Amino acid sequence: MKTRIALWLASAALLGGALAGQETGTTSASAEVLAPDKKLAALIERYNKQQNDVSEAYQKAATDEERRKALAGLPGKEYVSEFRAVAEEAEGTDTAARAWLWVLRLTDDDPKQAWEVVDLLLSEHMQSPAMDELSGELRHGAYQHGEGRVIEALRSIVAESPHEHVRAATLFTLGAVLFESSKPQNKAEGRDCFEAVVTEYGSQAYGGNSTYKAAAEGYLFEIEHLQLGMTAPDFESIDENGVKWKLSDYKGKVVVVDFWGNW
Amino acid sequence: MAMLPHEKELVERLKHEPFALLGINSDGDADEVKKILAERGITWRQAIDGDTTGPWATRWNVHGWPTIFVLDSQGVIRYRDVREKKMDEAIETLLAEAKAGE
């Protein structure tokens, strides 16, 4: 709560400064009116810094109480109005699209508001190279936002975006949403999407060090070899003492394979 | 990590049964994982998969942790991402099947 108040004060001070600057016609450094893209960058930087500070405080915390306190400082909805203001000021530009994407991230627990933003992005910003980020947001929101509507939105991006990387990312995401759907017909279509990603957008980079081809083939392998009722494909690895072992060593036993990490 | 107490209990309870818990770990190299295993008191078989883009996780298309596959005694995937009581029930069912098939 303290953090929110401090932030509110900080933004009030900024706003005050900007207004004062306008009134007197000065453009001193502290009262300089930034272009929307600079404003957006500054806002994102402030958001990320707050998040990093919380993460550091959380790691330093020794008790549950301290951890709880640290987490209470996480940035959130108090940023919505600022991102919205940048989006409205930059209307029609790529900066606006990126600012709306932030509004969407921060309002994804409110389907009505989230869909207003999604619809606005689909109708006004289809040309933006940042639309692949919308696909990602739609995927994460598929459960609370309604699968059918998410699928329809993803299809429209695949059909209409002029950017190859946006179409690649969105077709891949569409494949994942369809494949993770509970409807058998959707699952089959998901497979078609992954196959199309491999053939049409294979060379496009996926994340830092992979390609859409590799990522889509991962899903195709899962579809073909890792479904319930299929014999688990064998795999060989080494344990912490350097001893080689393979999954098939355990044939004859009931096996729990647990992919885990200490985090 | 939340699963650890249950997993320890499981391994202890089923130590005389045809059952194995296999951990595919994404925390780093063998030395790194050794430390974690010692700290956490983990005794069951581990695969050192490196990081979240390790070879096993990549081949099995794992993008979330933990991800769990439960295999029957013939190596067939029978359950996925079952936890706690659901995992216990799955294992009981498969152990009973294995015994019936002997």
Interface residues (C-beta under 8 A of the other chain):
Chain A: N209 S210 G218 Y219 F221 E222 L226 Q227 L228 G229 M230 T231 A232 P233 F235 S237 I238 D239 E240 N241 G242 W245 L247 S248 Y250 K251 G252 K253 V254 V255 V256 V257 D258 F259 W260 G261 N262 W263
Chain B: M1 M3 E7 L10 E17 P18 F19 A20 L21 L22 G23 I24 N25 S26 D27 A30 V33 K34 I36 L37 R40 R45 Q46 A47 I48 D49 T52 T53 P55 W56 A57 T58 R59 W60 N61 V62 W65 P66 T67 I68 F69 V70 L71 D72 S73 Q74 G75 V76 I77 R78 Y79 R80 M87 I91 L94 L95 A98
